[in-house]
Amino acid sequence: MMQGQDSPSRAPRRRSTQRPNPASTGRRLKRNVRVGGRRTTIVLEAYVWDSIDSMLDREGVSLDTFCADVDDTRLHSSMASSARLVVLAYFRLLEQINSPPFVDPELQRLGREGALRAPAAARPPVPLLQLALRRFAQDEARVE
């Protein structure tokens, strides 16, 4: 390299004006809920809260109702851990429902040719929250 010239790596870096996504920083957020007639605070990662919000919106359930159901179901885990596990079970169930166990090559061919149309989305969506809570309860019972 010639003297007197700065290398490209020494060029001043621009600072990003975008703020990081709270979910990617691992930042924890607090929310107040009512469980069993009393107010309590739950602290979870922003990404978990986003997942809970999506789940509750899809299910048409309030946060207080969800937390009460989780509280009634849990045996050993803390409220925050239990909520995380129920959300995990919920989205795993949702993924299983949306992933067929097999692929029919003939149906794939017809789809590529435009001979098939997807059916309209079912309304309301299949409720999975109670199934996710039941799966969590089974896992909790195994710990005993």
Backbone torsions as a table, in degrees:
resi	resn	phi	psi	omega
1	MET	NA	144.5	-176.9
2	MET	-81.2	146.7	179.1
3	GLN	-72.2	148.9	176.7
4	GLY	91.4	-9.0	178.2
5	GLN	-109.6	135.8	176.8
6	ASP	-79.2	143.4	175.9
7	SER	-76.1	155.8	-179.9
8	PRO	-57.9	-29.5	-178.6
9	SER	-72.6	-16.3	179.4
10	ARG	-93.7	0.9	178.4
11	ALA	-64.4	143.7	-179.8
12	PRO	-63.0	138.1	179.5
13	ARG	-90.9	141.7	175.5
14	ARG	-82.0	140.4	175.0
15	ARG	-81.7	137.1	179.0
16	SER	-71.7	133.5	178.2
17	THR	-88.5	-10.5	178.1
18	GLN	-78.4	139.7	175.8
19	ARG	-85.8	144.9	-179.6
20	PRO	-67.5	150.4	175.7
21	ASN	-64.4	128.3	-179.0
22	PRO	-56.6	-31.2	-179.8
23	ALA	-66.4	-33.1	-177.4
24	SER	-80.6	-15.3	-179.4
25	THR	-89.7	-9.2	-177.5
26	GLY	76.6	10.9	-179.1
27	ARG	-62.3	140.5	-179.5
28	ARG	-102.4	140.6	-179.5
29	LEU	-120.9	148.3	179.7
30	LYS	-104.8	142.6	171.7
31	ARG	-137.3	141.1	177.0
32	ASN	-91.8	135.2	178.5
33	VAL	-136.7	163.4	174.3
34	ARG	-108.2	122.1	178.5
35	VAL	-130.1	122.1	179.4
36	GLY	62.0	33.5	178.1
37	GLY	80.1	1.9	178.3
38	ARG	-123.4	151.8	-179.0
39	ARG	-86.8	137.7	177.5
40	THR	-145.1	164.7	-179.9
41	THR	-114.5	135.7	175.9
42	ILE	-117.0	133.6	180.0
43	VAL	-112.7	120.0	179.4
44	LEU	-139.5	163.1	176.4
45	GLU	-66.7	150.1	-178.1
46	ALA	-56.8	-39.7	179.9
47	TYR	-63.0	-38.4	178.5
48	VAL	-66.2	-41.8	177.0
49	TRP	-61.6	-41.2	177.2
50	ASP	-60.1	-41.9	179.4
51	SER	-66.1	-41.6	177.9
52	ILE	-63.0	-44.9	178.9
53	ASP	-58.6	-43.8	178.9
54	SER	-62.6	-44.9	-178.9
55	MET	-62.9	-46.4	-177.5
56	LEU	-67.8	-35.6	176.7
57	ASP	-64.9	-43.4	179.4
58	ARG	-65.1	-37.7	-176.7
59	GLU	-86.6	-18.1	-176.9
60	GLY	71.3	37.8	-177.1
61	VAL	-119.4	144.8	178.5
62	SER	-80.7	159.3	177.8
63	LEU	-62.0	-41.7	179.4
64	ASP	-61.2	-42.2	179.2
65	THR	-64.9	-44.3	177.7
66	PHE	-58.2	-48.1	-178.3
67	CYS	-64.5	-37.4	177.6
68	ALA	-65.5	-41.6	177.9
69	ASP	-63.8	-42.9	178.7
70	VAL	-63.9	-43.4	-179.3
71	ASP	-62.9	-39.1	178.7
72	ASP	-68.6	-27.4	-175.1
73	THR	-87.9	-34.1	-171.8
74	ARG	-70.9	147.2	178.1
75	LEU	-118.5	-48.5	-172.3
76	HIS	-114.9	-29.3	-173.2
77	SER	-82.7	156.4	174.1
78	SER	-69.7	166.2	179.9
79	MET	-60.9	-44.7	-178.9
80	ALA	-64.2	-46.6	178.8
81	SER	-63.0	-40.4	179.3
82	SER	-63.2	-43.2	178.8
83	ALA	-61.8	-42.7	178.1
84	ARG	-59.3	-44.4	-177.3
85	LEU	-68.2	-37.6	177.5
86	VAL	-65.9	-42.1	178.1
87	VAL	-62.3	-42.2	177.7
88	LEU	-61.3	-47.2	178.8
89	ALA	-60.7	-41.0	-178.8
90	TYR	-60.4	-50.8	-176.1
91	PHE	-73.3	-26.3	173.2
92	ARG	-68.5	-41.5	176.3
93	LEU	-62.9	-43.1	179.4
94	LEU	-60.7	-41.5	179.3
95	GLU	-65.9	-39.8	179.6
96	GLN	-64.4	-38.8	179.7
97	ILE	-67.5	-37.1	-176.8
98	ASN	-86.5	-1.1	179.4
99	SER	-116.5	107.7	179.8
100	PRO	-64.5	148.0	-178.1
101	PRO	-73.0	-12.5	-179.8
102	PHE	-147.1	164.9	177.4
103	VAL	-124.8	124.6	178.3
104	ASP	-89.4	114.8	-177.5
105	PRO	-59.4	-34.5	-179.8
106	GLU	-66.1	-41.5	177.5
107	LEU	-66.3	-37.2	176.5
108	GLN	-62.2	-43.1	179.6
109	ARG	-62.8	-45.6	179.0
110	LEU	-62.5	-36.8	177.7
111	GLY	-65.5	-42.1	178.3
112	ARG	-64.2	-34.9	-179.1
113	GLU	-80.4	-6.6	178.7
114	GLY	82.5	14.3	-178.8
115	ALA	-81.9	-15.1	-179.3
116	LEU	-112.7	145.4	173.0
117	ARG	-121.3	141.2	177.8
118	ALA	-69.4	140.6	177.3
119	PRO	-69.6	157.7	176.9
120	ALA	-61.9	146.6	179.7
121	ALA	-60.8	138.4	179.4
122	ALA	-69.2	134.5	176.6
123	ARG	-123.2	132.1	-8.7
124	PRO	-75.0	165.0	-179.8
125	PRO	-64.6	157.3	178.4
126	VAL	-62.6	121.8	179.6
127	PRO	-72.3	126.5	-177.4
128	LEU	-117.2	-9.8	-173.4
129	LEU	-60.7	-44.9	-179.3
130	GLN	-64.6	-35.8	176.4
131	LEU	-66.7	-39.7	177.5
132	ALA	-65.5	-40.7	177.4
133	LEU	-63.6	-40.1	179.0
134	ARG	-64.8	-41.5	178.2
135	ARG	-64.1	-40.8	177.1
136	PHE	-62.1	-43.0	-179.2
137	ALA	-61.8	-39.2	178.0
138	GLN	-64.1	-42.0	178.1
139	ASP	-65.0	-40.0	177.8
140	GLU	-63.4	-39.9	-178.4
141	ALA	-67.4	-28.5	179.4
142	ARG	-68.6	-22.9	-177.1
143	VAL	-71.5	-27.4	-175.3
144	GLU	-57.0	NA	NA
